[in-house]
Amino acid sequence: MANILVVDDELGIRELLFEILNDEGHAVELAENASRARELRQAGCPDLVLLDIWMPDTDGVTLLKEWASAGLLTMPVIMMSGHATIETAVEATRIGAMAFLEKPITLQKLLQTVEKGLSRAQTRSAPPSKPASATGAGGISAPLPSPEAAAPPQAAGRLPDEVPGLQRFNFEAPLRDARDAFEKAYFEFHLSQENGSMTRVAEKTGLERTHLYRKLKQLGVDLSKPKRGAE
């Protein structure tokens, strides 16, 4: 996952973006103005920046120019605004911004744009690929087995016995209780399989993301994630 810097003077926007991106497994830093954003950029290079255009001290386009002229625009920057003109968006793109999000920002658009930006950053920084091979006796190279080939066969959609949460259902329970128990185990299974990504679980289960949030909270599914570096 990635380190993302969110720069916005609106507390509600910062908290919302933090919740969404943190839930996706990203480490998120927040800056309430351009001054704080400069400090965080100097302290380390984030993998991606979400930058508001209209801020009280220095506007986002001016900050973008500063980073570009100082050679600090080495990460994808996504501009955000609810009142920007087309000319402003074009200027930000010309300076080096990769995308522009208009407020209010929809979940789907936010996550798609962030994923695109992170993919671009990874492509830019990835080292040249080498053919996957292993040298055997006598210096003969042989292709490495794929992870799929190395893994033991397992029936699709089934949990191994050692996975936590595998349970026997009580068929004597009322239908509603039994259904809730099954749904909780079902969603916990998919969260485990998708490493906690709400976006992928929503796609896998066919639920709209906001409905999925409500469903998981209703079922009492634990949505907390281990801290970065603790794994």
C-alpha positions in Angstrom: 0.0 0.0 0.0 1.0 3.6 -0.3 1.8 6.8 1.7 -0.7 9.5 0.7 -0.7 13.2 1.7 -4.1 14.9 1.8 -4.0 18.7 1.7 -7.3 20.5 2.4 -8.3 23.3 4.7 -11.8 21.7 5.3 -11.7 19.5 8.4 -14.6 17.4 7.2 -13.0 16.7 3.8 -9.7 15.7 5.5 -11.4 13.3 7.9 -13.5 11.7 5.1 -10.6 11.2 2.8 -8.5 9.8 5.7 -11.2 7.3 6.6 -11.7 6.1 3.1 -8.0 5.8 2.2 -7.0 4.4 5.5 -9.7 1.7 5.1 -8.0 0.8 1.8 -4.8 0.1 3.7 -2.9 3.3 2.9 -0.9 5.4 5.4 -2.4 8.9 5.3 -0.9 12.2 6.4 -3.1 15.3 6.7 -2.2 18.9 6.1 -4.7 21.8 6.8 -2.8 24.3 4.6 0.1 24.8 2.2 2.6 25.6 5.0 2.0 22.2 6.7 2.1 20.5 3.3 5.5 22.0 2.6 6.8 20.6 6.0 5.5 17.1 5.3 6.9 17.1 1.7 10.3 18.2 3.0 10.2 15.5 5.6 9.6 12.7 3.1 8.2 12.1 -0.4 4.7 10.7 -0.4 3.6 8.2 -3.0 0.7 10.5 -4.0 -0.8 13.9 -3.0 -4.4 15.0 -3.0 -4.2 18.8 -3.1 -7.0 21.3 -2.7 -6.9 24.3 -4.9 -8.5 27.0 -2.7 -6.7 27.3 0.7 -6.4 30.4 3.0 -2.6 30.8 3.0 -1.3 29.6 -0.4 -3.6 28.1 -3.2 -2.9 24.6 -4.5 -1.8 25.7 -7.9 0.9 28.0 -6.5 2.1 25.2 -4.2 2.2 22.9 -7.2 4.4 25.5 -9.0 6.7 25.7 -6.0 7.2 22.0 -6.0 7.8 21.8 -9.7 10.4 24.6 -9.8 12.2 23.1 -6.8 12.3 19.6 -8.3 10.0 18.3 -5.6 7.2 17.3 -7.9 8.3 13.7 -8.0 5.0 12.1 -7.1 1.6 12.1 -8.7 -0.6 15.0 -7.6 -4.4 15.0 -7.8 -6.0 18.4 -7.6 -9.4 18.9 -5.8 -11.8 21.8 -5.9 -15.5 22.6 -5.9 -15.2 26.0 -7.6 -12.3 25.7 -10.0 -12.6 26.9 -13.6 -11.6 24.9 -16.6 -8.7 27.2 -17.1 -7.4 26.5 -13.5 -7.7 22.7 -14.1 -5.8 23.1 -17.4 -3.1 25.2 -15.8 -2.6 22.6 -13.0 -2.3 19.8 -15.5 0.2 21.8 -17.5 2.3 22.3 -14.4 2.3 18.6 -13.6 -0.9 17.6 -11.9 -2.0 14.2 -13.1 -5.8 14.6 -12.5 -8.5 16.9 -11.2 -11.4 15.9 -8.9 -14.4 18.1 -8.6 -16.1 18.3 -5.2 -18.2 16.7 -3.9 -16.0 13.7 -4.7 -17.7 10.4 -5.2 -16.1 7.3 -3.7 -15.8 5.5 -7.0 -14.1 8.4 -8.7 -11.7 9.0 -5.8 -10.6 5.4 -5.6 -10.3 5.0 -9.3 -8.2 8.1 -9.6 -6.0 7.2 -6.6 -5.4 3.7 -8.0 -4.5 5.2 -11.4 -2.0 7.6 -9.8 -0.4 4.9 -7.7 -0.1 2.6 -10.7 1.6 5.4 -12.7 4.0 6.1 -9.8 4.9 2.4 -9.5 5.5 2.1 -13.3 7.8 5.1 -13.2 9.9 3.8 -10.3 9.9 0.1 -11.1 13.4 -1.4 -12.0 13.8 -3.2 -15.3 12.3 -6.6 -15.1 14.4 -9.7 -15.4 13.3 -13.1 -16.8 12.3 -15.3 -13.9 14.7 -18.2 -13.9 16.8 -20.3 -11.5 20.3 -21.7 -12.2 20.5 -25.4 -11.6 23.4 -27.8 -11.6 26.0 -27.1 -14.3 24.8 -23.5 -14.7 21.6 -24.5 -16.6 18.8 -22.0 -16.2 15.3 -23.3 -15.5 12.1 -21.2 -15.2 10.9 -20.6 -11.7 7.6 -22.2 -10.8 4.7 -19.9 -10.6 3.1 -19.2 -7.2 0.0 -21.0 -8.5 2.0 -24.0 -9.4 3.8 -24.1 -6.1 0.6 -23.7 -4.0 -1.3 -26.9 -3.1 -4.6 -27.3 -4.8 -7.6 -26.0 -3.0 -11.3 -26.0 -3.8 -12.5 -22.6 -4.9 -14.4 -20.6 -2.4 -13.4 -22.8 0.6 -11.5 -21.8 3.6 -8.7 -24.0 5.0 -9.3 -25.4 8.4 -6.7 -23.2 10.1 -8.3 -19.9 9.0 -9.8 -18.1 12.0 -13.6 -17.7 11.8 -14.3 -21.0 10.3 -17.3 -22.2 12.2 -20.2 -24.7 12.3 -23.5 -23.0 12.1 -26.3 -23.7 14.5 -29.2 -25.1 12.5 -31.4 -25.0 15.6 -31.2 -21.2 15.7 -34.0 -18.9 14.3 -33.7 -18.3 10.6 -32.7 -14.6 11.1 -29.9 -15.4 13.6 -28.6 -18.2 11.4 -28.7 -15.9 8.3 -26.8 -13.2 10.2 -24.2 -15.7 11.4 -23.7 -16.9 7.8 -23.5 -13.4 6.3 -20.9 -12.4 9.0 -18.7 -15.4 8.2 -19.2 -14.8 4.5 -18.0 -11.2 4.6 -15.2 -12.0 7.0 -14.0 -14.6 4.5 -13.9 -12.1 1.6 -12.3 -9.4 3.8 -9.6 -11.9 4.6 -9.1 -13.0 1.0 -8.9 -9.4 -0.2 -6.6 -8.2 2.6 -9.3 -5.9 4.0 -9.9 -3.9 0.7 -13.5 -2.7 0.8 -13.4 -1.8 -2.9 -12.5 -5.4 -3.9 -14.9 -6.9 -1.4 -17.7 -4.7 -2.8 -16.9 -5.9 -6.3 -16.6 -9.5 -5.3 -19.9 -9.5 -3.4 -21.9 -7.3 -5.8 -22.7 -4.7 -3.2 -22.5 -0.9 -3.5 -19.7 0.3 -1.2 -21.8 2.5 1.1 -24.3 -0.3 1.5 -21.5 -2.7 2.3 -20.2 -0.4 5.1 -23.7 -0.4 6.7 -24.1 -4.1 6.3 -20.8 -4.9 8.0 -21.5 -2.6 10.9 -24.9 -4.1 11.3 -23.4 -7.6 11.4 -20.7 -6.5 13.9 -17.8 -7.3 11.6 -14.5 -6.0 12.9 -13.2 -3.5 10.3 -10.1 -2.6 12.2 -6.7 -3.2 10.4 -3.3 -3.8 11.8 -1.0 -0.8 11.7 1.5 -0.5 9.0 4.8 -2.2 9.8 3.1 -4.4 12.5 2.5 -7.2 10.1 
